[in-house]
């Protein structure tokens, strides 16, 4: 296997390599006959980072639609509105119906919970017939 380190080409027998200390925070390029690989300094995501990482994938129109629905339906203690109401608001802001569903942009509860909201989603069971409803409440703390 050929390894490039600091612009130097090194030939390495990978079966005899043992790492005895952590690598520095620099990128090494490795090439082999099969494919090219780049070693990275990217670390696995922590459970505490999942929600904030997912939030980065939401367009502004998604969060602004939920914020508007929460504010419009606020009764002093909670806010409730149907999924259809927020879905139609997102579409009116220029988002694509298919993309909203495929990218799961109606699943914002984790984002709001991380910010201190109590979020309940009332979905009908298989034998019930009513619209999915979001309920947002202030955390009592």
Secondary structure by P-SEA (a helix, b strand, c coil): cbbbcccbbbbbcccccccccccccbbbbbbcccbbbbbcccccccccaaaaaaaaaccaaaaaaaaaaaaaacccccccccaaaaaaaaaaacccaaaaaaaccccaaaaaaaaccbbbbbbbcccccccbbbbbbcccc
